[in-house]
C-alpha cells in the first residue's frame, strides 16, 4: 500500500509540473520565444514518459482494483487514498483545461497569420525579378519582397 501511495504522490507532482510547463509554453507562444517553446516541448515529452511509467506502476500496485475499492478494504488508509485520488482528478482536469487553452491560443495565432497572409495577398503584383533573374512588371509578393530586400 505504501508503494501505491508513493506512486500516486509522484503522479500528482508530475501532473502539477506538466501543468506549469504548459503555462510557460503559453507565455512562449505569446512572446514568440521559439527557444523556450522548444525547451517546454522537450520537458513535456519527458514528463509524459514519466507519467506513463508511473501509471504502469500504479496499475501493478493496485492489482487491477480502483482506488475506491482499495480505500474500502479493511486496514487501508482510506482518507489518504481518497484525498490523493481527488487531488489527482483535480490536477488532471486543470491540465486538460490548460492544454485546451494552449491549443485554442495556437489556433488563434495561426488564424491571425492566415488573415495577415490573405490581406497581404499572395498574388499582389509588383515590379521585381523573375525566378530566372529577369526584370518583370508582374511578380508575386514573395518575389517582390526578395527583390526589394536584395
Short mmCIF file of the C-alpha atoms (twelve columns), coordinates in Angstrom:
data_MODEL
# 
_entry.id   MODEL 
# 
loop_
_atom_site.group_PDB 
_atom_site.id 
_atom_site.type_symbol 
_atom_site.label_atom_id 
_atom_site.label_alt_id 
_atom_site.label_comp_id 
_atom_site.label_asym_id 
_atom_site.label_seq_id 
_atom_site.Cartn_x 
_atom_site.Cartn_y 
_atom_site.Cartn_z 
_atom_site.pdbx_PDB_model_num 
ATOM 1   C CA . UNK A 1   0.000   0.000  0.000   1 
ATOM 2   C CA . UNK A 2   2.928   2.348  0.695   1 
ATOM 3   C CA . UNK A 3   4.200   1.873  -2.841  1 
ATOM 4   C CA . UNK A 4   0.772   2.832  -4.189  1 
ATOM 5   C CA . UNK A 5   0.665   5.983  -2.053  1 
ATOM 6   C CA . UNK A 6   4.164   6.944  -3.175  1 
ATOM 7   C CA . UNK A 7   3.237   6.356  -6.810  1 
ATOM 8   C CA . UNK A 8   0.078   8.457  -6.501  1 
ATOM 9   C CA . UNK A 9   2.035   11.302 -4.913  1 
ATOM 10  C CA . UNK A 10  4.611   11.100 -7.713  1 
ATOM 11  C CA . UNK A 11  1.815   11.164 -10.294 1 
ATOM 12  C CA . UNK A 12  0.297   14.240 -8.671  1 
ATOM 13  C CA . UNK A 13  3.671   16.017 -8.631  1 
ATOM 14  C CA . UNK A 14  4.279   15.105 -12.288 1 
ATOM 15  C CA . UNK A 15  0.859   16.341 -13.417 1 
ATOM 16  C CA . UNK A 16  1.416   19.593 -11.499 1 
ATOM 17  C CA . UNK A 17  4.834   20.045 -13.136 1 
ATOM 18  C CA . UNK A 18  3.319   19.332 -16.544 1 
ATOM 19  C CA . UNK A 19  0.652   21.982 -15.949 1 
ATOM 20  C CA . UNK A 20  3.336   24.540 -15.053 1 
ATOM 21  C CA . UNK A 21  5.276   23.748 -18.227 1 
ATOM 22  C CA . UNK A 22  2.126   24.200 -20.298 1 
ATOM 23  C CA . UNK A 23  1.653   27.636 -18.711 1 
ATOM 24  C CA . UNK A 24  5.262   28.520 -19.578 1 
ATOM 25  C CA . UNK A 25  4.612   27.242 -23.080 1 
ATOM 26  C CA . UNK A 26  1.672   29.651 -23.429 1 
ATOM 27  C CA . UNK A 27  3.920   32.557 -22.456 1 
ATOM 28  C CA . UNK A 28  6.481   31.383 -25.015 1 
ATOM 29  C CA . UNK A 29  3.779   31.317 -27.688 1 
ATOM 30  C CA . UNK A 30  2.570   34.784 -26.734 1 
ATOM 31  C CA . UNK A 31  6.087   36.236 -26.748 1 
ATOM 32  C CA . UNK A 32  7.248   34.343 -29.861 1 
ATOM 33  C CA . UNK A 33  10.124  32.721 -27.945 1 
ATOM 34  C CA . UNK A 34  10.987  29.731 -30.091 1 
ATOM 35  C CA . UNK A 35  13.869  28.512 -27.890 1 
ATOM 36  C CA . UNK A 36  11.657  28.491 -24.785 1 
ATOM 37  C CA . UNK A 37  8.900   26.779 -26.736 1 
ATOM 38  C CA . UNK A 38  11.297  24.019 -27.788 1 
ATOM 39  C CA . UNK A 39  12.547  23.556 -24.205 1 
ATOM 40  C CA . UNK A 40  8.964   23.330 -22.975 1 
ATOM 41  C CA . UNK A 41  8.212   20.689 -25.586 1 
ATOM 42  C CA . UNK A 42  11.232  18.620 -24.525 1 
ATOM 43  C CA . UNK A 43  10.273  18.894 -20.852 1 
ATOM 44  C CA . UNK A 44  6.662   17.969 -21.637 1 
ATOM 45  C CA . UNK A 45  7.804   14.878 -23.518 1 
ATOM 46  C CA . UNK A 46  9.981   13.754 -20.593 1 
ATOM 47  C CA . UNK A 47  7.193   14.285 -18.078 1 
ATOM 48  C CA . UNK A 48  4.684   12.472 -20.279 1 
ATOM 49  C CA . UNK A 49  7.010   9.451  -20.407 1 
ATOM 50  C CA . UNK A 50  7.435   9.625  -16.637 1 
ATOM 51  C CA . UNK A 51  3.674   9.823  -16.169 1 
ATOM 52  C CA . UNK A 52  3.203   6.766  -18.388 1 
ATOM 53  C CA . UNK A 53  5.729   4.773  -16.303 1 
ATOM 54  C CA . UNK A 54  4.072   5.904  -13.072 1 
ATOM 55  C CA . UNK A 55  0.658   4.859  -14.351 1 
ATOM 56  C CA . UNK A 56  2.008   1.392  -15.161 1 
ATOM 57  C CA . UNK A 57  3.492   1.194  -11.662 1 
ATOM 58  C CA . UNK A 58  0.185   2.342  -10.143 1 
ATOM 59  C CA . UNK A 59  -1.745  -0.318 -12.039 1 
ATOM 60  C CA . UNK A 60  0.643   -3.013 -10.801 1 
ATOM 61  C CA . UNK A 61  0.404   -1.752 -7.208  1 
ATOM 62  C CA . UNK A 62  -3.388  -1.603 -7.325  1 
ATOM 63  C CA . UNK A 63  -3.685  -5.180 -8.650  1 
ATOM 64  C CA . UNK A 64  -6.434  -4.155 -11.072 1 
ATOM 65  C CA . UNK A 65  -8.609  -2.542 -8.409  1 
ATOM 66  C CA . UNK A 66  -9.861  1.024  -8.384  1 
ATOM 67  C CA . UNK A 67  -8.747  3.413  -5.668  1 
ATOM 68  C CA . UNK A 68  -12.266 3.407  -4.231  1 
ATOM 69  C CA . UNK A 69  -12.142 -0.377 -3.913  1 
ATOM 70  C CA . UNK A 70  -8.732  -0.206 -2.278  1 
ATOM 71  C CA . UNK A 71  -9.891  2.515  0.121   1 
ATOM 72  C CA . UNK A 72  -12.871 0.363  1.154   1 
ATOM 73  C CA . UNK A 73  -10.612 -2.556 2.086   1 
ATOM 74  C CA . UNK A 74  -10.128 -3.119 5.821   1 
ATOM 75  C CA . UNK A 75  -6.975  -1.552 7.214   1 
ATOM 76  C CA . UNK A 76  -6.404  0.636  4.140   1 
ATOM 77  C CA . UNK A 77  -5.536  4.303  4.595   1 
ATOM 78  C CA . UNK A 78  -8.873  5.302  3.089   1 
ATOM 79  C CA . UNK A 79  -8.612  9.021  3.773   1 
ATOM 80  C CA . UNK A 80  -5.154  9.306  2.204   1 
ATOM 81  C CA . UNK A 81  -6.151  7.280  -0.850  1 
ATOM 82  C CA . UNK A 82  -9.360  9.191  -1.466  1 
ATOM 83  C CA . UNK A 83  -7.673  12.562 -0.920  1 
ATOM 84  C CA . UNK A 84  -4.882  11.684 -3.367  1 
ATOM 85  C CA . UNK A 85  -7.471  10.404 -5.844  1 
ATOM 86  C CA . UNK A 86  -9.454  13.628 -5.618  1 
ATOM 87  C CA . UNK A 87  -6.337  15.829 -5.873  1 
ATOM 88  C CA . UNK A 88  -5.147  13.858 -8.871  1 
ATOM 89  C CA . UNK A 89  -8.526  14.209 -10.602 1 
ATOM 90  C CA . UNK A 90  -8.497  17.984 -9.991  1 
ATOM 91  C CA . UNK A 91  -4.918  18.281 -11.249 1 
ATOM 92  C CA . UNK A 92  -5.769  16.294 -14.375 1 
ATOM 93  C CA . UNK A 93  -8.806  18.491 -15.032 1 
ATOM 94  C CA . UNK A 94  -6.638  21.599 -14.678 1 
ATOM 95  C CA . UNK A 95  -4.035  20.086 -17.013 1 
ATOM 96  C CA . UNK A 96  -6.709  19.377 -19.607 1 
ATOM 97  C CA . UNK A 97  -8.038  22.947 -19.388 1 
ATOM 98  C CA . UNK A 98  -4.546  24.450 -19.723 1 
ATOM 99  C CA . UNK A 99  -3.768  22.173 -22.668 1 
ATOM 100 C CA . UNK A 100 -7.033  23.077 -24.418 1 
ATOM 101 C CA . UNK A 101 -6.357  26.757 -23.776 1 
ATOM 102 C CA . UNK A 102 -2.954  26.458 -25.446 1 
ATOM 103 C CA . UNK A 103 -4.492  24.634 -28.396 1 
ATOM 104 C CA . UNK A 104 -7.073  27.408 -28.814 1 
ATOM 105 C CA . UNK A 105 -4.372  30.035 -28.456 1 
ATOM 106 C CA . UNK A 106 -2.281  28.368 -31.162 1 
ATOM 107 C CA . UNK A 107 -5.309  28.139 -33.455 1 
ATOM 108 C CA . UNK A 108 -5.947  31.828 -32.872 1 
ATOM 109 C CA . UNK A 109 -2.321  32.673 -33.683 1 
ATOM 110 C CA . UNK A 110 -2.480  30.602 -36.884 1 
ATOM 111 C CA . UNK A 111 -5.780  32.184 -37.906 1 
ATOM 112 C CA . UNK A 112 -4.238  35.613 -37.387 1 
ATOM 113 C CA . UNK A 113 -1.247  34.698 -39.526 1 
ATOM 114 C CA . UNK A 114 -3.539  33.359 -42.263 1 
ATOM 115 C CA . UNK A 115 -5.606  36.560 -42.190 1 
ATOM 116 C CA . UNK A 116 -2.420  38.587 -42.471 1 
ATOM 117 C CA . UNK A 117 -1.201  36.475 -45.374 1 
ATOM 118 C CA . UNK A 118 -4.544  36.887 -47.155 1 
ATOM 119 C CA . UNK A 119 -4.547  40.637 -46.502 1 
ATOM 120 C CA . UNK A 120 -1.016  40.877 -47.872 1 
ATOM 121 C CA . UNK A 121 -2.213  38.853 -50.835 1 
ATOM 122 C CA . UNK A 122 -0.173  36.012 -52.195 1 
ATOM 123 C CA . UNK A 123 -0.728  37.271 -55.705 1 
ATOM 124 C CA . UNK A 124 -0.159  41.008 -55.291 1 
ATOM 125 C CA . UNK A 125 1.796   42.269 -58.224 1 
ATOM 126 C CA . UNK A 126 4.890   44.419 -58.051 1 
ATOM 127 C CA . UNK A 127 7.907   45.128 -60.194 1 
ATOM 128 C CA . UNK A 128 10.808  42.816 -59.436 1 
ATOM 129 C CA . UNK A 129 12.775  39.865 -60.667 1 
ATOM 130 C CA . UNK A 130 11.507  36.558 -62.008 1 
ATOM 131 C CA . UNK A 131 12.852  33.182 -60.922 1 
ATOM 132 C CA . UNK A 132 15.303  33.317 -63.817 1 
ATOM 133 C CA . UNK A 133 16.598  36.754 -62.773 1 
ATOM 134 C CA . UNK A 134 14.881  38.812 -65.492 1 
ATOM 135 C CA . UNK A 135 13.093  42.053 -64.669 1 
ATOM 136 C CA . UNK A 136 9.344   41.624 -64.701 1 
ATOM 137 C CA . UNK A 137 6.466   44.007 -64.208 1 
ATOM 138 C CA . UNK A 138 4.321   41.302 -62.573 1 
ATOM 139 C CA . UNK A 139 5.609   39.312 -59.625 1 
ATOM 140 C CA . UNK A 140 4.067   37.566 -56.710 1 
ATOM 141 C CA . UNK A 141 4.516   39.287 -53.371 1 
ATOM 142 C CA . UNK A 142 7.105   36.761 -52.211 1 
ATOM 143 C CA . UNK A 143 9.374   37.505 -55.170 1 
ATOM 144 C CA . UNK A 144 8.766   41.220 -54.817 1 
ATOM 145 C CA . UNK A 145 9.828   41.049 -51.196 1 
ATOM 146 C CA . UNK A 146 13.019  39.238 -52.124 1 
ATOM 147 C CA . UNK A 147 13.814  41.721 -54.890 1 
ATOM 148 C CA . UNK A 148 13.158  44.701 -52.606 1 
ATOM 149 C CA . UNK A 149 15.357  43.254 -49.877 1 
ATOM 150 C CA . UNK A 150 18.119  42.326 -52.337 1 
# 
